[in-house]
Amino acid sequence: MKKVLVLEDEENIRSFVVINLRRAGYDTVEAATGEEALTQLKNNPGIGVALLDLMLPDIDGFEVCRRIRSTNNKIGIIMLTARTQEMDKVTGLMSGADDYVTKPFSPAELTARVDALFRRTGSEPALEPGELFRHPFLLNTRNRTLEKNGQRVKLTQVEYGLVKLFMENPGKAMSREEILDAVWGKDYFGELKIVDVNIRRLRIKIEDDAQNPVFITTVWGYGYKWGA
């Protein structure tokens, strides 16, 4: 499982970030101070991305970033800051950060930034022809199988069709009519409710919490999309 360091001195914000990263399939390591973060990095060499808060009680996030970069050029670094001044963003990037997120941020935005950074740092698995990866899922279109964090998820053929449609169109809002035509076929004349029922059943299989989905989300009054 991919590992992320979360350095944030405010416990409620840190817990919020950790919960949402875990829901997205990431393993997390927590730290409340800069020195603790540097120690955690030494003790957890598998960390692939570090989220660094800027304002800390001991050393600031810029200094933590510089110290990490002095010994590690491979880890991805995202600065978390409540500041909006352009100079702070520039300073963070000049210190060695790869990206920055300004508070307040949505769970979907943060997870998307972490996903993108893992891809840029080469941490994504090498894909074979016919494979599609959307963290933490790997879809094999040749043998029509789905894995989540390396574990096989048993799907019906309709559920497979739904997953394939969503994974091929990340972030795109699709109407129930569009989903029905793509998965059941344009010659199907059943009720639209069948889409909702199958997506509800699919969420039970792929979501960490089917009542609070983060992969297949509802676009109210319209349909569904992959991602919040």
C-alpha positions in Angstrom: 0.0 0.0 0.0 1.3 3.5 -0.8 2.4 5.4 2.2 1.9 9.2 2.9 3.4 11.3 5.7 1.0 13.8 7.1 2.7 16.6 9.0 0.1 18.9 10.6 0.2 20.3 14.2 -3.6 20.9 14.4 -5.0 17.5 15.4 -8.4 18.0 13.9 -7.0 19.0 10.5 -4.5 16.1 10.7 -7.3 13.6 11.5 -9.4 15.0 8.7 -6.6 14.5 6.2 -5.7 11.0 7.5 -9.2 9.7 7.4 -9.7 10.8 3.8 -6.4 9.5 2.6 -7.1 6.1 4.2 -10.5 6.1 2.5 -8.7 6.6 -0.8 -6.5 3.6 -0.1 -3.4 5.1 1.3 -1.4 4.1 4.4 -0.6 7.1 6.5 2.2 8.1 9.0 1.4 11.1 11.3 3.6 13.8 12.8 2.7 17.0 14.7 6.1 18.7 14.6 8.9 19.1 12.1 11.4 17.1 14.1 8.9 14.3 14.5 8.3 14.3 10.8 12.0 13.9 10.0 12.2 11.0 12.5 9.2 9.3 11.0 10.8 9.6 7.5 13.9 7.9 8.8 11.8 5.1 10.4 9.5 4.7 7.4 11.7 4.5 4.2 8.6 3.4 2.2 6.9 6.9 2.4 6.3 8.1 -1.2 4.7 11.5 -0.6 4.9 13.9 2.3 2.3 16.5 3.1 3.9 19.3 5.1 2.1 22.0 7.0 3.8 25.4 6.7 3.2 26.8 10.3 4.6 24.4 12.9 5.5 24.8 16.6 9.2 24.1 16.2 10.7 24.5 12.6 8.6 25.6 9.7 7.5 23.5 6.8 10.0 25.3 4.5 12.9 24.0 6.7 11.5 20.5 6.9 11.2 20.5 3.1 14.8 21.6 2.7 16.1 19.0 5.1 14.2 16.3 3.3 15.5 17.4 0.0 19.1 17.4 1.2 19.0 13.6 1.5 16.0 12.5 -0.6 15.2 13.7 -4.1 12.7 10.9 -4.9 9.9 11.6 -2.3 7.0 13.7 -3.5 6.3 16.8 -1.3 3.1 18.8 -1.1 3.0 22.0 1.1 -0.2 22.6 3.1 -0.7 26.3 3.9 -3.4 28.7 5.0 -1.4 31.5 3.5 -2.4 32.8 0.1 0.6 35.1 -0.6 2.4 34.3 -3.9 5.8 34.5 -2.2 4.9 31.7 0.2 4.0 29.5 -2.7 7.3 30.4 -4.5 9.3 29.8 -1.3 7.8 26.4 -0.9 8.6 25.4 -4.5 12.1 26.8 -4.2 12.6 24.8 -1.0 12.0 21.7 -3.0 8.3 21.1 -2.8 6.5 19.6 -5.8 3.1 21.1 -5.2 1.1 23.1 -2.7 -2.5 23.1 -1.5 -4.1 26.2 0.2 -6.4 25.7 3.1 -9.3 25.1 3.2 -9.2 22.3 0.7 -11.6 19.5 -0.2 -10.8 15.8 0.3 -11.2 15.3 -3.4 -8.7 18.0 -4.3 -6.1 16.7 -1.8 -6.4 13.1 -2.9 -6.2 14.1 -6.6 -2.9 16.0 -5.8 -1.5 13.0 -4.0 -2.5 10.7 -6.8 -1.0 12.9 -9.4 2.3 13.2 -7.5 2.6 9.5 -7.0 2.2 9.2 -10.8 4.8 11.9 -11.5 7.3 10.3 -9.1 7.0 7.0 -10.9 5.3 5.2 -8.1 2.4 3.9 -10.2 2.6 0.3 -11.3 3.8 -0.5 -14.8 0.7 -1.3 -16.7 0.3 -4.1 -19.2 -1.8 -3.7 -22.4 -5.5 -3.9 -21.5 -4.9 -2.6 -17.9 -6.4 0.6 -16.5 -5.2 2.1 -13.1 -7.1 4.5 -11.0 -5.7 4.4 -7.4 -6.3 2.1 -5.6 -8.0 0.1 -8.4 -6.5 -1.9 -11.3 -8.9 -3.0 -14.0 -7.9 -5.7 -16.5 -10.0 -5.4 -19.6 -8.7 -8.6 -21.1 -9.8 -11.0 -18.4 -12.5 -8.5 -17.1 -11.2 -8.4 -13.5 -10.9 -5.7 -10.9 -8.4 -5.4 -8.0 -8.4 -3.0 -5.1 -5.0 -2.6 -3.4 -4.0 -5.9 -5.0 -7.1 -7.8 -3.8 -9.6 -9.2 -6.3 -13.1 -7.7 -6.2 -15.7 -10.1 -7.5 -18.0 -8.4 -9.9 -21.0 -9.3 -12.0 -20.8 -8.5 -15.7 -23.0 -5.4 -15.2 -20.9 -4.2 -12.3 -17.7 -4.7 -14.4 -19.3 -2.6 -17.2 -20.1 0.1 -14.7 -16.6 0.2 -13.3 -15.0 0.2 -16.7 -17.2 3.1 -17.8 -16.4 5.2 -14.7 -12.6 4.4 -14.8 -12.4 5.4 -18.4 -14.1 8.7 -17.7 -12.7 9.9 -14.3 -14.3 13.2 -13.1 -16.9 13.2 -15.9 -20.5 13.5 -14.7 -22.7 11.0 -16.5 -26.5 11.0 -16.5 -28.4 7.9 -15.7 -29.6 7.7 -19.3 -26.0 7.9 -20.5 -24.9 5.1 -18.1 -27.9 3.0 -19.1 -27.1 3.2 -22.8 -23.4 2.5 -22.3 -23.8 -0.5 -20.0 -27.1 -2.0 -20.8 -27.2 -1.0 -24.5 -29.4 1.5 -26.4 -32.0 -1.2 -27.1 -32.7 -1.7 -23.4 -36.0 -0.2 -22.4 -36.1 -0.9 -18.7 -36.4 1.6 -15.9 -33.6 4.0 -15.0 -33.9 2.7 -11.4 -31.8 -0.3 -12.4 -28.8 2.0 -12.7 -29.3 3.2 -9.1 -29.7 -0.3 -7.8 -26.6 -1.6 -9.4 -24.5 1.3 -8.4 -25.7 0.9 -4.8 -24.7 -2.8 -4.9 -21.3 -1.9 -6.6 -20.5 0.7 -3.9 -20.9 -2.1 -1.2 -18.1 -4.0 -3.0 -15.6 -1.2 -3.8 -16.2 1.6 -1.2 -14.6 1.6 2.2 -17.9 3.1 3.4 -20.8 2.6 1.0 -22.9 5.3 2.9 -20.1 7.8 2.2 -18.8 6.9 -1.2 -15.6 8.6 -2.5 -15.1 6.6 -5.7 -18.5 6.6 -7.4 -20.2 9.8 -6.2 -23.7 11.1 -6.8 -24.3 14.2 -9.0 -27.6 15.2 -7.5 -30.5 15.5 -9.9 -28.3 14.2 -12.7 -26.4 11.0 -12.3 -22.9 9.8 -11.1 -19.2 10.3 -11.6 -15.9 8.7 -10.6 -14.4 10.9 -7.9 -15.9 13.5 -5.6 
